[in-house]
């Protein structure tokens, strides 16, 4: 029974290693696709007819362009930690000339500039063009805390929740991370998108394979010791004098 369990363990560990290798191939393909998207020329921001098909695998980090105007009076500040320190993302609705709205992460501001009155120059008015990267919505909060729309406390860029809190309609199910084009007055600071995909699958695969090999080796040692033990028992049995059978007489030498 123990041998059967050990054999199943070797099979399971090997399967996990193979699965991690498959995940590594997928991750490398994903990284390659994202690299192509972020360096490609911007395309028109996806409209309502495409929204049901929008997904992270095919559309995340797609470089897009939109023309319209900001709804500056409905911006939302979302807690952020960046290379510039802690502060807030400025999420502003952008009404496109096509008639729908997309949330734009205009960039980062430090805590002392959370009040829009302190960065009036950055409140762009009139028709403008926004370019940036498509990002997927971030529901359920972040920083181990849930969003609290009623109190105005936001920890993640939850598109649906922000749209509802700001009374917006026909809003794209994604948001745009604005590029590095400087905003008037220098704030918010865009272009801080962090693009990093952990790729430790090879390490995990080697770990699973190593564990499978160790378990197989342990099985081999146990099997060898058991074989030697059984052989010793047989050898000991062969060395013992045979007992007389019923009806067989023994004689003593006179």
C-alpha positions as CSV (number, residue, x, y, z in Angstrom):
1,X,0.0,0.0,0.0
2,X,2.8,2.4,0.9
3,X,4.5,1.7,-2.5
4,X,1.3,2.5,-4.3
5,X,0.9,5.8,-2.5
6,X,4.5,6.7,-3.2
7,X,4.1,5.9,-6.9
8,X,1.0,8.1,-7.1
9,X,3.0,10.8,-5.4
10,X,5.7,10.6,-8.0
11,X,3.1,10.8,-10.8
12,X,1.4,13.8,-9.2
13,X,4.6,15.7,-8.6
14,X,5.7,15.0,-12.2
15,X,2.4,16.2,-13.5
16,X,2.7,19.4,-11.5
17,X,6.2,20.0,-13.0
18,X,4.8,19.5,-16.5
19,X,1.9,21.9,-15.7
20,X,4.4,24.6,-14.6
21,X,6.3,24.2,-17.9
22,X,3.1,24.7,-19.8
23,X,2.3,27.7,-17.7
24,X,5.8,29.1,-18.5
25,X,5.2,28.8,-22.2
26,X,1.9,30.6,-21.8
27,X,3.5,33.3,-19.7
28,X,6.3,33.9,-22.3
29,X,3.6,34.2,-25.0
30,X,1.7,36.7,-22.9
31,X,4.8,38.8,-22.2
32,X,5.6,38.8,-25.9
33,X,2.0,39.9,-26.8
34,X,2.0,42.7,-24.3
35,X,5.4,44.0,-25.5
36,X,4.0,44.2,-29.0
37,X,0.9,46.1,-27.8
38,X,2.6,48.7,-25.7
39,X,5.0,49.6,-28.5
40,X,2.4,49.6,-31.3
41,X,0.8,52.7,-32.8
42,X,-2.4,53.7,-30.9
43,X,-5.7,52.5,-32.2
44,X,-9.2,53.9,-31.7
45,X,-10.5,53.2,-28.2
46,X,-12.9,50.2,-28.4
47,X,-16.5,51.2,-28.6
48,X,-19.7,49.8,-27.1
49,X,-20.1,47.2,-29.8
50,X,-16.9,45.5,-28.8
51,X,-17.2,45.7,-25.0
52,X,-18.8,42.2,-24.5
53,X,-15.6,40.7,-26.1
54,X,-13.1,42.8,-24.1
55,X,-10.8,40.5,-22.0
56,X,-7.5,40.7,-20.3
57,X,-5.8,38.1,-22.5
58,X,-6.5,39.9,-25.8
59,X,-6.9,43.6,-24.8
60,X,-4.9,44.4,-21.6
61,X,-2.2,47.0,-22.3
62,X,-3.6,47.7,-25.8
63,X,-2.4,51.2,-26.9
64,X,-5.4,53.4,-27.7
65,X,-6.4,56.9,-28.6
66,X,-9.6,58.7,-27.7
67,X,-10.9,62.2,-28.6
68,X,-13.3,64.0,-26.3
69,X,-13.3,66.1,-23.1
70,X,-12.8,65.4,-19.4
71,X,-15.5,65.6,-16.9
72,X,-13.3,67.2,-14.3
73,X,-16.0,67.7,-11.7
74,X,-16.4,64.0,-11.4
75,X,-12.9,62.8,-10.8
76,X,-12.1,60.1,-8.3
77,X,-8.9,59.7,-6.2
78,X,-7.7,56.1,-5.8
79,X,-5.0,55.3,-3.3
80,X,-1.7,54.6,-5.0
81,X,1.9,53.6,-4.2
82,X,4.3,54.4,-7.0
83,X,8.0,55.1,-7.7
84,X,7.2,58.7,-6.6
85,X,5.9,57.5,-3.3
86,X,2.4,57.2,-1.9
87,X,-0.5,59.3,-3.1
88,X,-3.4,59.0,-5.4
89,X,-4.4,58.1,-9.0
90,X,-6.6,60.8,-10.5
91,X,-9.4,58.9,-12.3
92,X,-11.4,61.2,-14.5
93,X,-14.3,60.4,-16.8
94,X,-13.7,61.2,-20.4
95,X,-16.6,61.7,-22.7
96,X,-15.7,60.7,-26.2
97,X,-16.9,62.3,-29.4
98,X,-18.6,59.0,-30.1
99,X,-20.9,59.6,-27.1
100,X,-19.7,57.0,-24.6
101,X,-17.5,57.5,-21.6
102,X,-14.2,55.9,-20.6
103,X,-12.4,56.4,-17.3
104,X,-8.9,57.7,-17.6
105,X,-6.2,57.3,-15.0
106,X,-4.6,60.7,-15.7
107,X,-1.7,59.9,-13.4
108,X,-0.3,60.3,-9.9
109,X,-0.6,63.2,-7.4
110,X,1.0,63.3,-3.9
111,X,-1.3,63.7,-0.8
112,X,-0.8,67.5,-0.7
113,X,-2.3,67.8,-4.2
114,X,-5.4,65.7,-3.7
115,X,-7.5,68.8,-3.8
116,X,-8.1,69.7,-7.4
117,X,-8.1,73.4,-6.5
118,X,-4.3,73.1,-5.9
119,X,-3.7,71.9,-9.5
120,X,-6.2,73.9,-11.5
121,X,-3.8,74.1,-14.5
122,X,-4.1,70.3,-14.9
123,X,-7.8,70.4,-15.2
124,X,-7.9,70.3,-19.0
125,X,-11.0,71.8,-20.5
126,X,-12.3,71.5,-24.0
127,X,-11.8,68.9,-26.6
128,X,-8.5,67.0,-26.3
129,X,-6.9,63.7,-27.3
130,X,-6.0,61.0,-24.8
131,X,-3.5,58.2,-25.5
132,X,-2.6,55.4,-23.2
133,X,-3.0,51.7,-22.3
134,X,-6.2,49.8,-21.8
135,X,-6.3,48.4,-18.3
136,X,-8.8,45.9,-16.8
137,X,-11.2,46.9,-14.0
138,X,-10.0,46.2,-10.5
139,X,-13.1,45.2,-8.4
140,X,-13.3,44.4,-4.7
141,X,-10.7,47.0,-3.5
142,X,-7.0,46.7,-2.8
143,X,-4.4,47.2,-0.1
144,X,-6.4,44.5,1.8
145,X,-9.2,47.0,2.1
146,X,-12.6,47.3,0.3
147,X,-13.7,50.4,-1.6
148,X,-16.1,52.6,0.4
149,X,-17.9,54.8,-2.2
150,X,-20.1,56.4,0.3
151,X,-17.1,57.7,2.3
152,X,-15.1,58.5,-0.9
153,X,-12.4,56.0,0.0
154,X,-11.1,54.1,-3.0
155,X,-8.3,51.5,-3.0
156,X,-8.7,50.0,-6.4
157,X,-9.8,51.2,-9.9
158,X,-13.2,49.5,-9.9
159,X,-14.8,50.9,-13.1
160,X,-18.4,49.8,-12.4
161,X,-18.3,51.1,-8.8
162,X,-16.7,54.4,-9.7
163,X,-19.2,54.9,-12.6
164,X,-22.1,54.2,-10.3
165,X,-20.8,56.6,-7.6
166,X,-20.3,59.4,-10.1
167,X,-23.6,58.9,-11.9
168,X,-22.1,57.9,-15.2
169,X,-23.8,56.0,-18.0
170,X,-22.6,54.0,-21.0
171,X,-19.1,53.6,-19.5
172,X,-16.5,51.3,-21.0
173,X,-15.8,48.2,-18.8
174,X,-12.1,49.1,-18.8
175,X,-10.0,52.2,-18.0
176,X,-7.1,53.9,-19.8
177,X,-3.7,54.6,-18.1
178,X,-2.7,57.9,-19.7
179,X,0.8,58.0,-21.2
180,X,3.7,60.3,-20.3
181,X,2.4,63.4,-22.2
182,X,2.9,66.2,-19.6
183,X,-0.2,67.7,-18.2
184,X,-0.4,71.5,-17.8
185,X,1.2,72.5,-14.5
186,X,2.9,69.1,-14.3
187,X,0.1,67.3,-12.4
188,X,-1.1,64.6,-12.5
189,X,2.0,62.7,-13.6
190,X,1.1,60.0,-16.2
191,X,3.0,57.2,-17.8
192,X,3.6,55.3,-14.5
193,X,2.1,52.1,-15.6
194,X,4.1,49.2,-14.1
195,X,4.2,46.3,-16.6
196,X,5.7,43.3,-14.8
197,X,4.7,39.6,-15.1
198,X,6.3,37.3,-12.5
199,X,7.7,34.3,-14.4
200,X,8.9,31.8,-11.8
201,X,7.3,28.8,-13.5
202,X,10.7,27.2,-14.4
203,X,11.8,27.3,-10.8
204,X,8.5,25.8,-9.7
205,X,8.8,23.1,-12.4
206,X,12.3,22.2,-11.3
207,X,11.2,22.0,-7.7
208,X,8.3,19.6,-8.5
209,X,10.6,17.5,-10.6
210,X,13.2,17.4,-7.9
211,X,10.7,16.3,-5.3
212,X,9.4,13.6,-7.7
213,X,13.0,12.4,-8.2
214,X,13.7,12.4,-4.5
215,X,10.5,10.4,-3.8
216,X,11.4,8.0,-6.6
217,X,14.9,7.6,-5.1
218,X,13.5,7.0,-1.7
219,X,11.2,4.3,-3.2
220,X,14.2,2.7,-4.8
221,X,16.2,2.6,-1.5
222,X,13.2,1.1,0.3
223,X,12.7,-1.5,-2.4
224,X,16.4,-2.4,-2.4
225,X,16.5,-2.8,1.4
226,X,13.3,-4.9,1.3
227,X,14.8,-7.1,-1.4
228,X,18.0,-7.6,0.7
229,X,15.9,-8.4,3.8
230,X,13.8,-11.0,1.9
231,X,17.0,-12.5,0.4
232,X,18.6,-12.8,3.8
233,X,15.5,-14.5,5.2
234,X,15.6,-17.0,2.4
235,X,19.3,-17.6,2.9
236,X,18.8,-18.2,6.6
237,X,16.0,-20.6,5.8
238,X,18.2,-22.6,3.5
239,X,21.0,-22.9,6.2
240,X,18.6,-24.5,8.8
241,X,18.5,-28.4,9.2
242,X,15.5,-29.9,7.6
243,X,13.0,-31.3,10.1
244,X,12.2,-35.0,10.0
245,X,8.9,-35.7,8.4
246,X,6.3,-38.0,9.9
247,X,7.2,-41.7,9.5
248,X,10.9,-40.9,8.9
249,X,13.3,-42.4,11.4
250,X,16.6,-41.1,12.6
251,X,19.4,-43.2,13.8
252,X,22.3,-42.4,16.0
253,X,25.7,-43.4,15.1
254,X,26.9,-46.1,17.5
